[in-house]
Amino acid sequence: METFRNWKSVFRLFVITVKKSVAFGLWLGDIGCSTLFLILFTLLPAIIIQLTTSSLSTLIVAVFIGGMATVAYGLAALDTQIQSHLAKKTFLFRYQYLPKFAQDIFQWPQKTLDSVEGKTLIDQGYEAIYNGGNTGLEAILNRTFDFSRNLVQGMALLFIMGWANIRSVIWLLGLNVLALLLQRWRNNWFIKHKPERNRINTQVSNLVRTLMQRQNGKDIRLFHFDSVFTKYFQKFIHQLVDWQRKYVRISANINGVQVLLNTLGIAGALGWLIFTKSNISVIVTFMVAIQAFNGRLTTLFQDLTEISRNQVYVADLEKFLAVADQQRHSGKKQVTAIERITFDRVSYSVNDTEVIHDVSFSIGKGETVAIVGENGAGKTTLIKLMCGLYQPTRGEILVNDQPLREFDMDNYWRRVAVEFQDDILLHVTVAENVSGKPVAHTDRKRVVWALRQSGLANLNPDTIIGNELDSKGISLSGGQQQSLLFARVLYRKAEIVIFDEPTAALDPLAEQNFYDKFMATFNQQLNILISHRLGSTLRANQILVMQAGRIVQQGSHQALVKQKGLYQELWLAQKQLYQGKE
Ligand SMILES: Nc1ncnc2c1ncn2[C@@H]1O[C@H](COP(=O)(O)OP(=O)(O)OP(=O)(O)O)[C@@H](O)[C@H]1O
């Protein structure tokens, strides 16, 4: 039952990339042509015997046999063509489905994306659609076409054999049911133990991902991390080999027993025909049919094994798809102009650990809120909550007095511009990095303006960043990268503007430029500014001081600097750093 349900979902995905009528046309065409060919081929020897021993003239016999052979081989040629088309469609499936797969990841909640389970789900989903013809959905498609062809052919052959001698057929079938049960046992073992292998595979692919990222190369070399990598690789590979060894041992034993059952089946059936002194045409037909049937049966078993084994991948892909579906069904309200955002006793937990506790504050249009605090205090998590990337575990975030969770996130995100500490630059043109859109949909004038504002007037919008897509691409300094991220925020006509440590990599002049442009540009927005440089907080309407996930102080710079508390400590520490200890 499970297999049929999974088959349905495989075809549902397949017909996203291929027209239903084409898929079914090719499939039925393949089954029809190949089965007709097989029937003609199986009956041909007996017909030749009958005709040559009859009183018909040689010419008529020759014409009849020649005609039959021509039809048979014509069908075989046609079937080869159909099969190659079918193979092409299943091969193209992975490439056509991949963009949809990526689109689904964009629908995921950030929390799931950040989690280990999320990473495993993506790895497994990807494995299901993009791991070659022998794994995952493509294997199920290929094997299903093969299976259905062999099943119909096998039934046709059984019919022919049953007509020749029914007892031999019953004997053959009985032994093959035994073989099938053994096969099921092997598949169940695979399904039960695959999660173990998945876990190891995810750990290996995390290591590989880290190794493959070019920017990690310098750290790995300079800190001699190679021995650490080798140690972990050896550990995981050893576990994988162990797993595979067990599976191969079980498979080999079952294959041996299956061959034995098969041989017994053929020997018994033919022995019975000879023992009962059957007619020569019957024996010849039975021999040809049993040989063909044997071939079909072996392939049928292999197909069934592969289809059942690969069902696990369908289940994996369905788990992956369910995450996006869940998100799609979240809020649908459209956002009108954003006037105020309020955090009402918001808490947020990661893996049962609360990292934001009972936070309340409010920000209106045209205001700037600065968030300060020690490392790990929860500042970045707070703005991720505000962006709707994370959902509060307690409390509510309100947009114009309505819960944020009821809004359509895509629509909300169009009104938000954020610069995080770990934002990425893609290896595409400067203009595309700034606009976040292909060149054809980029407002070039606005890109040039944003670059000028962020101190990058000399950067050509058409220059490619990095060398993954173009070997002539350039690499930017850390400060230039941060300025380019500022240009990205400037380019957007956002209503909520958020900066997380926007000047950490900037020299003092560039930092001064950032604050000048920030003040001049974002006076109609709701602005959030996270910074360890407390000078920046002088410009804020309100400062939130965070410690261990809580807001421990709240107010203006003038008020907070006079209060005994963390803000005063941070302020004095920074002052001493710049002025020298007295
Ligand atoms: N997805 C997550 N998984 C596990 N822990 C998390 C996650 N997100 C946040 N945390 C934890 O929450 C705490 C707050 O992290 P956050 O990044 O918000 O701090 P921060 O105040 O921005 O720090 P910094 O000033 O160093 O940037 C940290 O202890 C962090 O480990």
The ligand as a Gaussian input file, in Angstrom:
#p B3LYP/6-31G(d) Opt

LIG

0 1
 N       19.805000      29.059000      15.811000
 C       20.423000      29.048000      17.000000
 N       20.843000      27.864000      17.514000
 C       21.450000      27.820000      18.716000
 N       21.688000      28.901000      19.478000
 C       21.300000      30.082000      19.019000
 C       20.647000      30.237000      17.752000
 N       20.387000      31.535000      17.576000
 C       20.864000      32.174000      18.669000
 N       21.407000      31.307000      19.527000
 C       22.023000      31.625000      20.837000
 O       21.387000      32.776000      21.314000
 C       22.315000      33.619000      21.951000
 C       22.211000      35.018000      21.357000
 O       22.794000      35.045000      20.080000
 P       22.816000      36.367000      19.185000
 O       23.484000      36.054000      17.905000
 O       21.459000      36.923000      19.129000
 O       23.750000      37.310000      20.074000
 P       24.261000      38.783000      19.780000
 O       23.843000      39.609000      20.934000
 O       23.834000      39.239000      18.437000
 O       25.833000      38.556000      19.838000
 P       27.049000      39.325000      19.082000
 O       27.177000      40.671000      19.726000
 O       28.196000      38.453000      19.396000
 O       26.700000      39.371000      17.637000
 C       23.689000      33.018000      21.771000
 O       24.059000      32.386000      22.981000
 C       23.486000      32.005000      20.667000
 O       24.312000      30.897000      20.864000

